[in-house]
Each structure stands twice: as C-alpha cells, then as structure tokens.
Amino acid sequence: MSVNTTNWSDPGTCPFCGDELSSPGVGFIDHIDENATCETSFDQWRGNLAGDLAGEWGG
Ligand SMILES: [Zn+2]
C-alpha cells in the first residue's frame, strides 16, 4: 500500500508548506482557509485517500 504520500508526523505543522499552525487540528482548518495552495493540496490528498481506500473505509 502506498497511501502515505504526505508525511504528516507533526499535527502542529502544515504538511504541505511546513508552516507552524496556531493550534493542532483546528489551526489547520484555519490555515487552509487562508492558504488556497494548501487547501488544494489537502483536497487532493484527501481525495487520494478516499480513492485508494474506497470500499475499505465504510464510514
Ligand atoms: Zn500550509
């Protein structure tokens, strides 16, 4: 399985641009709200996950 295209090891840091977030988790939502590039990357990353795991994640 090659799902880990993004190495998101630190929840306090944006995995796409490396910026420090104001707060882990919630801060990331604010961050992609203000950074269209990161938002696009996040959408693609999330889309890849959904595509790869379609049928496995029943949620
Ligand atoms: Zn970012």
N, CA, C, O and the ligand as a Tripos MOL2 file, in Angstrom:
@<TRIPOS>MOLECULE
protein
  237   235    60     0     0
PROTEIN
NO_CHARGES

@<TRIPOS>ATOM
      1 N           0.8250   -1.2070    0.0000 N.3       1 MET1
      2 CA          0.0000    0.0000    0.0000 C.3       1 MET1
      3 C           0.8590    1.2580    0.0000 C.2       1 MET1
      4 O           1.7640    1.3980    0.8230 O.2       1 MET1
      5 N           0.5810    2.1550   -0.9070 N.am      2 SER2
      6 CA          1.3680    3.3870   -0.9440 C.3       2 SER2
      7 C           0.4520    4.5750   -0.7060 C.2       2 SER2
      8 O           0.2180    5.3920   -1.5970 O.2       2 SER2
      9 N          -0.0530    4.6500    0.4940 N.am      3 VAL3
     10 CA         -1.0170    5.7000    0.8200 C.3       3 VAL3
     11 C          -0.3190    6.9490    1.3330 C.2       3 VAL3
     12 O          -0.7990    8.0660    1.1430 O.2       3 VAL3
     13 N           0.8190    6.7470    1.9850 N.am      4 ASN4
     14 CA          1.4720    7.8540    2.6700 C.3       4 ASN4
     15 C           2.2420    8.7440    1.7050 C.2       4 ASN4
     16 O           3.4730    8.7650    1.7090 O.2       4 ASN4
     17 N           1.5020    9.4810    0.8770 N.am      5 THR5
     18 CA          2.1540   10.4480    0.0090 C.3       5 THR5
     19 C           2.5440   11.6790    0.8030 C.2       5 THR5
     20 O           3.4440   12.4230    0.4110 O.2       5 THR5
     21 N           1.8700   11.8890    1.9110 N.am      6 THR6
     22 CA          2.1820   13.0290    2.7700 C.3       6 THR6
     23 C           2.6340   12.5180    4.1260 C.2       6 THR6
     24 O           1.9490   11.7090    4.7520 O.2       6 THR6
     25 N           3.7670   12.9820    4.5700 N.am      7 ASN7
     26 CA          4.2910   12.5560    5.8550 C.3       7 ASN7
     27 C           3.8410   13.5340    6.9340 C.2       7 ASN7
     28 O           4.5550   14.4780    7.2710 O.2       7 ASN7
     29 N           2.6610   13.2960    7.4620 N.am      8 TRP8
     30 CA          2.0760   14.2070    8.4280 C.3       8 TRP8
     31 C           2.4170   13.7140    9.8310 C.2       8 TRP8
     32 O           1.5760   13.1450   10.5270 O.2       8 TRP8
     33 N           3.6420   13.9370   10.2250 N.am      9 SER9
     34 CA          4.0950   13.4110   11.5050 C.3       9 SER9
     35 C           3.8530   14.4020   12.6340 C.2       9 SER9
     36 O           3.7860   14.0190   13.8020 O.2       9 SER9
     37 N           3.7200   15.6820   12.2800 N.am     10 ASP10
     38 CA          3.5430   16.7010   13.3150 C.3      10 ASP10
     39 C           2.2210   17.4430   13.1000 C.2      10 ASP10
     40 O           2.1200   18.2490   12.1750 O.2      10 ASP10
     41 N           1.2190   17.1910   13.9240 N.am     11 PRO11
     42 CA         -0.0890   17.8250   13.7430 C.3      11 PRO11
     43 C          -0.0610   19.3260   13.9850 C.2      11 PRO11
     44 O          -1.0300   20.0230   13.6810 O.2      11 PRO11
     45 N           1.0420   19.8290   14.5300 N.am     12 GLY12
     46 CA          1.1490   21.2610   14.7670 C.3      12 GLY12
     47 C           1.7730   21.9920   13.5970 C.2      12 GLY12
     48 O           2.0180   23.1960   13.6640 O.2      12 GLY12
     49 N           2.0310   21.2540   12.5160 N.am     13 THR13
     50 CA          2.6730   21.8420   11.3480 C.3      13 THR13
     51 C           1.9160   21.4640   10.0900 C.2      13 THR13
     52 O           1.4620   20.3300    9.9410 O.2      13 THR13
     53 N           1.7850   22.4260    9.1880 N.am     14 CYS14
     54 CA          1.1430   22.1150    7.9160 C.3      14 CYS14
     55 C           2.0440   21.1770    7.1140 C.2      14 CYS14
     56 O           3.2100   21.4990    6.8880 O.2      14 CYS14
     57 N           1.5320   20.0270    6.6810 N.am     15 PRO15
     58 CA          2.3600   19.0680    5.9530 C.3      15 PRO15
     59 C           2.6580   19.5090    4.5300 C.2      15 PRO15
     60 O           3.5140   18.9220    3.8680 O.2      15 PRO15
     61 N           1.9720   20.5230    4.0560 N.am     16 PHE16
     62 CA          2.1120   20.9330    2.6680 C.3      16 PHE16
     63 C           3.1080   22.0700    2.5000 C.2      16 PHE16
     64 O           3.8710   22.0800    1.5340 O.2      16 PHE16
     65 N           3.1140   23.0260    3.4210 N.am     17 CYS17
     66 CA          4.0490   24.1390    3.2910 C.3      17 CYS17
     67 C           5.0040   24.2220    4.4690 C.2      17 CYS17
     68 O           5.9750   24.9770    4.4230 O.2      17 CYS17
     69 N           4.7390   23.4490    5.5380 N.am     18 GLY18
     70 CA          5.6540   23.4000    6.6660 C.3      18 GLY18
     71 C           5.4350   24.5060    7.6750 C.2      18 GLY18
     72 O           6.1890   24.6230    8.6410 O.2      18 GLY18
     73 N           4.4030   25.3270    7.4600 N.am     19 ASP19
     74 CA          4.1260   26.4020    8.3990 C.3      19 ASP19
     75 C           3.6580   25.8510    9.7430 C.2      19 ASP19
     76 O           3.0000   24.8130    9.8150 O.2      19 ASP19
     77 N           4.0060   26.5570   10.7810 N.am     20 GLU20
     78 CA          3.5130   26.1840   12.1000 C.3      20 GLU20
     79 C           2.0630   26.6370   12.2360 C.2      20 GLU20
     80 O           1.7100   27.7500   11.8460 O.2      20 GLU20
     81 N           1.2250   25.7570   12.7960 N.am     21 LEU21
     82 CA         -0.1920   26.0820   12.9340 C.3      21 LEU21
     83 C          -0.4480   26.7230   14.2920 C.2      21 LEU21
     84 O           0.2660   26.4730   15.2620 O.2      21 LEU21
     85 N          -1.4980   27.5670   14.3380 N.am     22 SER22
     86 CA         -1.8120   28.2430   15.5950 C.3      22 SER22
     87 C          -2.1920   27.2280   16.6550 C.2      22 SER22
     88 O          -1.9040   27.4130   17.8380 O.2      22 SER22
     89 N          -2.8430   26.1480   16.2240 N.am     23 SER23
     90 CA         -3.1490   25.0560   17.1270 C.3      23 SER23
     91 C          -3.3490   23.7890   16.3070 C.2      23 SER23
     92 O          -3.8920   23.8530   15.2040 O.2      23 SER23
     93 N          -2.9190   22.6320   16.8230 N.am     24 PRO24
     94 CA         -3.0640   21.3870   16.0710 C.3      24 PRO24
     95 C          -4.5270   21.1070   15.7710 C.2      24 PRO24
     96 O          -5.3960   21.3430   16.6110 O.2      24 PRO24
     97 N          -4.7960   20.6100   14.5880 N.am     25 GLY25
     98 CA         -6.1530   20.2350   14.2050 C.3      25 GLY25
     99 C          -6.9620   21.4320   13.7510 C.2      25 GLY25
    100 O          -7.0780   21.6920   12.5530 O.2      25 GLY25
    101 N          -7.5260   22.1650   14.7080 N.am     26 VAL26
    102 CA         -8.3580   23.3150   14.3740 C.3      26 VAL26
    103 C          -7.5410   24.3630   13.6160 C.2      26 VAL26
    104 O          -8.0240   24.9700   12.6600 O.2      26 VAL26
    105 N          -6.3130   24.5620   14.0520 N.am     27 GLY27
    106 CA         -5.4530   25.5400   13.4000 C.3      27 GLY27
    107 C          -5.2270   25.2020   11.9380 C.2      27 GLY27
    108 O          -5.0400   26.0940   11.1100 O.2      27 GLY27
    109 N          -5.2450   23.9230   11.6220 N.am     28 PHE28
    110 CA         -5.0280   23.5290   10.2330 C.3      28 PHE28
    111 C          -6.2040   23.9510    9.3550 C.2      28 PHE28
    112 O          -6.0130   24.3540    8.2080 O.2      28 PHE28
    113 N          -7.4200   23.8580    9.8930 N.am     29 ILE29
    114 CA         -8.5970   24.2890    9.1370 C.3      29 ILE29
    115 C          -8.5030   25.7790    8.8420 C.2      29 ILE29
    116 O          -8.7730   26.2220    7.7260 O.2      29 ILE29
    117 N          -8.1140   26.5490    9.8610 N.am     30 ASP30
    118 CA         -7.9260   27.9890    9.6440 C.3      30 ASP30
    119 C          -6.8450   28.2300    8.6030 C.2      30 ASP30
    120 O          -6.9580   29.1090    7.7490 O.2      30 ASP30
    121 N          -5.7960   27.4260    8.7000 N.am     31 HIS31
    122 CA         -4.6410   27.5850    7.8180 C.3      31 HIS31
    123 C          -5.0320   27.3800    6.3550 C.2      31 HIS31
    124 O          -4.7170   28.2170    5.5090 O.2      31 HIS31
    125 N          -5.7160   26.2720    6.0500 N.am     32 ILE32
    126 CA         -6.0710   26.0230    4.6480 C.3      32 ILE32
    127 C          -7.1400   26.9950    4.1750 C.2      32 ILE32
    128 O          -7.2980   27.2310    2.9780 O.2      32 ILE32
    129 N          -7.8830   27.5630    5.1480 N.am     33 ASP33
    130 CA         -8.8480   28.6000    4.8030 C.3      33 ASP33
    131 C          -8.1430   29.8150    4.2180 C.2      33 ASP33
    132 O          -8.6650   30.4880    3.3290 O.2      33 ASP33
    133 N          -6.9480   30.0820    4.7350 N.am     34 GLU34
    134 CA         -6.2100   31.2780    4.3330 C.3      34 GLU34
    135 C          -5.1630   30.9800    3.2650 C.2      34 GLU34
    136 O          -4.5790   31.8990    2.6900 O.2      34 GLU34
    137 N          -4.9260   29.6960    2.9990 N.am     35 ASN35
    138 CA         -3.9030   29.3270    2.0220 C.3      35 ASN35
    139 C          -4.5080   28.4150    0.9580 C.2      35 ASN35
    140 O          -4.6340   27.2060    1.1520 O.2      35 ASN35
    141 N          -4.8770   29.0150   -0.1590 N.am     36 ALA36
    142 CA         -5.5590   28.2590   -1.2080 C.3      36 ALA36
    143 C          -4.6870   27.1170   -1.7180 C.2      36 ALA36
    144 O          -5.1990   26.0550   -2.0700 O.2      36 ALA36
    145 N          -3.3860   27.3290   -1.7600 N.am     37 THR37
    146 CA         -2.4850   26.2860   -2.2580 C.3      37 THR37
    147 C          -2.5410   25.0580   -1.3620 C.2      37 THR37
    148 O          -2.6150   23.9270   -1.8420 O.2      37 THR37
    149 N          -2.5060   25.2940   -0.0590 N.am     38 CYS38
    150 CA         -2.5470   24.1830    0.8810 C.3      38 CYS38
    151 C          -3.9280   23.5290    0.8650 C.2      38 CYS38
    152 O          -4.0490   22.3140    1.0170 O.2      38 CYS38
    153 N          -4.9540   24.3350    0.6810 N.am     39 GLU39
    154 CA         -6.3000   23.7850    0.6410 C.3      39 GLU39
    155 C          -6.4400   22.8390   -0.5560 C.2      39 GLU39
    156 O          -7.0220   21.7600   -0.4380 O.2      39 GLU39
    157 N          -5.9040   23.2500   -1.7000 N.am     40 THR40
    158 CA         -5.9520   22.4040   -2.8900 C.3      40 THR40
    159 C          -5.1810   21.1120   -2.6520 C.2      40 THR40
    160 O          -5.6480   20.0250   -2.9920 O.2      40 THR40
    161 N          -3.9930   21.2450   -2.0640 N.am     41 SER41
    162 CA         -3.1800   20.0640   -1.7860 C.3      41 SER41
    163 C          -3.9070   19.1300   -0.8320 C.2      41 SER41
    164 O          -3.8790   17.9110   -1.0000 O.2      41 SER41
    165 N          -4.5530   19.7050    0.1610 N.am     42 PHE42
    166 CA         -5.2770   18.9030    1.1450 C.3      42 PHE42
    167 C          -6.4430   18.1780    0.4810 C.2      42 PHE42
    168 O          -6.6880   17.0020    0.7540 O.2      42 PHE42
    169 N          -7.1590   18.8850   -0.3910 N.am     43 ASP43
    170 CA         -8.2780   18.2630   -1.0940 C.3      43 ASP43
    171 C          -7.7970   17.0780   -1.9310 C.2      43 ASP43
    172 O          -8.4320   16.0240   -1.9520 O.2      43 ASP43
    173 N          -6.6710   17.2600   -2.6180 N.am     44 GLN44
    174 CA         -6.1300   16.1930   -3.4520 C.3      44 GLN44
    175 C          -5.6630   15.0300   -2.5830 C.2      44 GLN44
    176 O          -5.8920   13.8640   -2.9050 O.2      44 GLN44
    177 N          -5.0080   15.3670   -1.4810 N.am     45 TRP45
    178 CA         -4.5080   14.3310   -0.5680 C.3      45 TRP45
    179 C          -5.6730   13.5140   -0.0180 C.2      45 TRP45
    180 O          -5.6310   12.2840    0.0210 O.2      45 TRP45
    181 N          -6.7090   14.2290    0.4020 N.am     46 ARG46
    182 CA         -7.8780   13.5640    0.9570 C.3      46 ARG46
    183 C          -8.5700   12.7360   -0.1280 C.2      46 ARG46
    184 O          -9.0590   11.6390    0.1410 O.2      46 ARG46
    185 N          -8.6110   13.2670   -1.3560 N.am     47 GLY47
    186 CA         -9.2050   12.5510   -2.4700 C.3      47 GLY47
    187 C          -8.4490   11.2760   -2.7830 C.2      47 GLY47
    188 O          -9.0470   10.2470   -3.0990 O.2      47 GLY47
    189 N          -7.1160   11.3500   -2.6920 N.am     48 ASN48
    190 CA         -6.3020   10.1670   -2.9250 C.3      48 ASN48
    191 C          -6.6060    9.1030   -1.8960 C.2      48 ASN48
    192 O          -6.7630    7.9290   -2.2330 O.2      48 ASN48
    193 N          -6.6880    9.5040   -0.6530 N.am     49 LEU49
    194 CA         -7.0040    8.5520    0.4070 C.3      49 LEU49
    195 C          -8.3510    7.8940    0.1430 C.2      49 LEU49
    196 O          -8.4830    6.6720    0.2100 O.2      49 LEU49
    197 N          -9.3410    8.7150   -0.1570 N.am     50 ALA50
    198 CA        -10.6810    8.1930   -0.3850 C.3      50 ALA50
    199 C         -10.6810    7.2420   -1.5740 C.2      50 ALA50
    200 O         -11.3450    6.2050   -1.5440 O.2      50 ALA50
    201 N          -9.9230    7.5990   -2.6390 N.am     51 GLY51
    202 CA         -9.8800    6.7610   -3.8170 C.3      51 GLY51
    203 C          -9.1970    5.4330   -3.5400 C.2      51 GLY51
    204 O          -9.6840    4.3750   -3.9390 O.2      51 GLY51
    205 N          -8.0420    5.5010   -2.8400 N.am     52 ASP52
    206 CA         -7.2860    4.2920   -2.5530 C.3      52 ASP52
    207 C          -8.0520    3.3530   -1.6410 C.2      52 ASP52
    208 O          -7.9880    2.1320   -1.7850 O.2      52 ASP52
    209 N          -8.7710    3.9340   -0.7100 N.am     53 LEU53
    210 CA         -9.3890    3.1210    0.3220 C.3      53 LEU53
    211 C         -10.8830    2.9610    0.1290 C.2      53 LEU53
    212 O         -11.5820    2.4840    1.0240 O.2      53 LEU53
    213 N         -11.3700    3.3540   -1.0220 N.am     54 ALA54
    214 CA        -12.7990    3.2180   -1.2790 C.3      54 ALA54
    215 C         -13.2270    1.7680   -1.0780 C.2      54 ALA54
    216 O         -12.6270    0.8460   -1.6310 O.2      54 ALA54
    217 N         -14.2410    1.5890   -0.3040 N.am     55 GLY55
    218 CA        -14.7190    0.2450   -0.0470 C.3      55 GLY55
    219 C         -14.1230   -0.3550    1.2230 C.2      55 GLY55
    220 O         -14.6680   -1.3030    1.7880 O.2      55 GLY55
    221 N         -12.9870    0.2120    1.6690 N.am     56 GLU56
    222 CA        -12.3840   -0.2960    2.8920 C.3      56 GLU56
    223 C         -12.8270    0.5310    4.0960 C.2      56 GLU56
    224 O         -13.0380    0.0090    5.1900 O.2      56 GLU56
    225 N         -12.9610    1.8240    3.8630 N.am     57 TRP57
    226 CA        -13.4210    2.7020    4.9340 C.3      57 TRP57
    227 C         -14.9380    2.8380    4.8120 C.2      57 TRP57
    228 O         -15.4200    3.6220    3.9940 O.2      57 TRP57
    229 N         -15.6520    2.1280    5.5670 N.am     58 GLY58
    230 CA        -17.1030    2.1640    5.4710 C.3      58 GLY58
    231 C         -17.7240    3.2590    6.3090 C.2      58 GLY58
    232 O         -18.7960    3.0600    6.8810 O.2      58 GLY58
    233 N         -17.0930    4.3890    6.3960 N.am     59 GLY59
    234 CA        -17.6470    5.4520    7.2010 C.3      59 GLY59
    235 C         -17.9030    6.6300    6.3450 C.2      59 GLY59
    236 O         -18.3780    7.6560    6.8330 O.2      59 GLY59
    237 ZN          0.2590   25.1460    4.5520 Zn       60 ZN60
@<TRIPOS>BOND
     1     1     2 1
     2     2     3 1
     3     3     4 2
     4     3     5 am
     5     5     6 1
     6     6     7 1
     7     7     8 2
     8     7     9 am
     9     9    10 1
    10    10    11 1
    11    11    12 2
    12    11    13 am
    13    13    14 1
    14    14    15 1
    15    15    16 2
    16    15    17 am
    17    17    18 1
    18    18    19 1
    19    19    20 2
    20    19    21 am
    21    21    22 1
    22    22    23 1
    23    23    24 2
    24    23    25 am
    25    25    26 1
    26    26    27 1
    27    27    28 2
    28    27    29 am
    29    29    30 1
    30    30    31 1
    31    31    32 2
    32    31    33 am
    33    33    34 1
    34    34    35 1
    35    35    36 2
    36    35    37 am
    37    37    38 1
    38    38    39 1
    39    39    40 2
    40    39    41 am
    41    41    42 1
    42    42    43 1
    43    43    44 2
    44    43    45 am
    45    45    46 1
    46    46    47 1
    47    47    48 2
    48    47    49 am
    49    49    50 1
    50    50    51 1
    51    51    52 2
    52    51    53 am
    53    53    54 1
    54    54    55 1
    55    55    56 2
    56    55    57 am
    57    57    58 1
    58    58    59 1
    59    59    60 2
    60    59    61 am
    61    61    62 1
    62    62    63 1
    63    63    64 2
    64    63    65 am
    65    65    66 1
    66    66    67 1
    67    67    68 2
    68    67    69 am
    69    69    70 1
    70    70    71 1
    71    71    72 2
    72    71    73 am
    73    73    74 1
    74    74    75 1
    75    75    76 2
    76    75    77 am
    77    77    78 1
    78    78    79 1
    79    79    80 2
    80    79    81 am
    81    81    82 1
    82    82    83 1
    83    83    84 2
    84    83    85 am
    85    85    86 1
    86    86    87 1
    87    87    88 2
    88    87    89 am
    89    89    90 1
    90    90    91 1
    91    91    92 2
    92    91    93 am
    93    93    94 1
    94    94    95 1
    95    95    96 2
    96    95    97 am
    97    97    98 1
    98    98    99 1
    99    99   100 2
   100    99   101 am
   101   101   102 1
   102   102   103 1
   103   103   104 2
   104   103   105 am
   105   105   106 1
   106   106   107 1
   107   107   108 2
   108   107   109 am
   109   109   110 1
   110   110   111 1
   111   111   112 2
   112   111   113 am
   113   113   114 1
   114   114   115 1
   115   115   116 2
   116   115   117 am
   117   117   118 1
   118   118   119 1
   119   119   120 2
   120   119   121 am
   121   121   122 1
   122   122   123 1
   123   123   124 2
   124   123   125 am
   125   125   126 1
   126   126   127 1
   127   127   128 2
   128   127   129 am
   129   129   130 1
   130   130   131 1
   131   131   132 2
   132   131   133 am
   133   133   134 1
   134   134   135 1
   135   135   136 2
   136   135   137 am
   137   137   138 1
   138   138   139 1
   139   139   140 2
   140   139   141 am
   141   141   142 1
   142   142   143 1
   143   143   144 2
   144   143   145 am
   145   145   146 1
   146   146   147 1
   147   147   148 2
   148   147   149 am
   149   149   150 1
   150   150   151 1
   151   151   152 2
   152   151   153 am
   153   153   154 1
   154   154   155 1
   155   155   156 2
   156   155   157 am
   157   157   158 1
   158   158   159 1
   159   159   160 2
   160   159   161 am
   161   161   162 1
   162   162   163 1
   163   163   164 2
   164   163   165 am
   165   165   166 1
   166   166   167 1
   167   167   168 2
   168   167   169 am
   169   169   170 1
   170   170   171 1
   171   171   172 2
   172   171   173 am
   173   173   174 1
   174   174   175 1
   175   175   176 2
   176   175   177 am
   177   177   178 1
   178   178   179 1
   179   179   180 2
   180   179   181 am
   181   181   182 1
   182   182   183 1
   183   183   184 2
   184   183   185 am
   185   185   186 1
   186   186   187 1
   187   187   188 2
   188   187   189 am
   189   189   190 1
   190   190   191 1
   191   191   192 2
   192   191   193 am
   193   193   194 1
   194   194   195 1
   195   195   196 2
   196   195   197 am
   197   197   198 1
   198   198   199 1
   199   199   200 2
   200   199   201 am
   201   201   202 1
   202   202   203 1
   203   203   204 2
   204   203   205 am
   205   205   206 1
   206   206   207 1
   207   207   208 2
   208   207   209 am
   209   209   210 1
   210   210   211 1
   211   211   212 2
   212   211   213 am
   213   213   214 1
   214   214   215 1
   215   215   216 2
   216   215   217 am
   217   217   218 1
   218   218   219 1
   219   219   220 2
   220   219   221 am
   221   221   222 1
   222   222   223 1
   223   223   224 2
   224   223   225 am
   225   225   226 1
   226   226   227 1
   227   227   228 2
   228   227   229 am
   229   229   230 1
   230   230   231 1
   231   231   232 2
   232   231   233 am
   233   233   234 1
   234   234   235 1
   235   235   236 2
@<TRIPOS>SUBSTRUCTURE
     1 MET1         2 RESIDUE 1 A MET
     2 SER2         6 RESIDUE 1 A SER
     3 VAL3        10 RESIDUE 1 A VAL
     4 ASN4        14 RESIDUE 1 A ASN
     5 THR5        18 RESIDUE 1 A THR
     6 THR6        22 RESIDUE 1 A THR
     7 ASN7        26 RESIDUE 1 A ASN
     8 TRP8        30 RESIDUE 1 A TRP
     9 SER9        34 RESIDUE 1 A SER
    10 ASP10       38 RESIDUE 1 A ASP
    11 PRO11       42 RESIDUE 1 A PRO
    12 GLY12       46 RESIDUE 1 A GLY
    13 THR13       50 RESIDUE 1 A THR
    14 CYS14       54 RESIDUE 1 A CYS
    15 PRO15       58 RESIDUE 1 A PRO
    16 PHE16       62 RESIDUE 1 A PHE
    17 CYS17       66 RESIDUE 1 A CYS
    18 GLY18       70 RESIDUE 1 A GLY
    19 ASP19       74 RESIDUE 1 A ASP
    20 GLU20       78 RESIDUE 1 A GLU
    21 LEU21       82 RESIDUE 1 A LEU
    22 SER22       86 RESIDUE 1 A SER
    23 SER23       90 RESIDUE 1 A SER
    24 PRO24       94 RESIDUE 1 A PRO
    25 GLY25       98 RESIDUE 1 A GLY
    26 VAL26      102 RESIDUE 1 A VAL
    27 GLY27      106 RESIDUE 1 A GLY
    28 PHE28      110 RESIDUE 1 A PHE
    29 ILE29      114 RESIDUE 1 A ILE
    30 ASP30      118 RESIDUE 1 A ASP
    31 HIS31      122 RESIDUE 1 A HIS
    32 ILE32      126 RESIDUE 1 A ILE
    33 ASP33      130 RESIDUE 1 A ASP
    34 GLU34      134 RESIDUE 1 A GLU
    35 ASN35      138 RESIDUE 1 A ASN
    36 ALA36      142 RESIDUE 1 A ALA
    37 THR37      146 RESIDUE 1 A THR
    38 CYS38      150 RESIDUE 1 A CYS
    39 GLU39      154 RESIDUE 1 A GLU
    40 THR40      158 RESIDUE 1 A THR
    41 SER41      162 RESIDUE 1 A SER
    42 PHE42      166 RESIDUE 1 A PHE
    43 ASP43      170 RESIDUE 1 A ASP
    44 GLN44      174 RESIDUE 1 A GLN
    45 TRP45      178 RESIDUE 1 A TRP
    46 ARG46      182 RESIDUE 1 A ARG
    47 GLY47      186 RESIDUE 1 A GLY
    48 ASN48      190 RESIDUE 1 A ASN
    49 LEU49      194 RESIDUE 1 A LEU
    50 ALA50      198 RESIDUE 1 A ALA
    51 GLY51      202 RESIDUE 1 A GLY
    52 ASP52      206 RESIDUE 1 A ASP
    53 LEU53      210 RESIDUE 1 A LEU
    54 ALA54      214 RESIDUE 1 A ALA
    55 GLY55      218 RESIDUE 1 A GLY
    56 GLU56      222 RESIDUE 1 A GLU
    57 TRP57      226 RESIDUE 1 A TRP
    58 GLY58      230 RESIDUE 1 A GLY
    59 GLY59      234 RESIDUE 1 A GLY
    60 ZN60       237 GROUP 0 **** ****
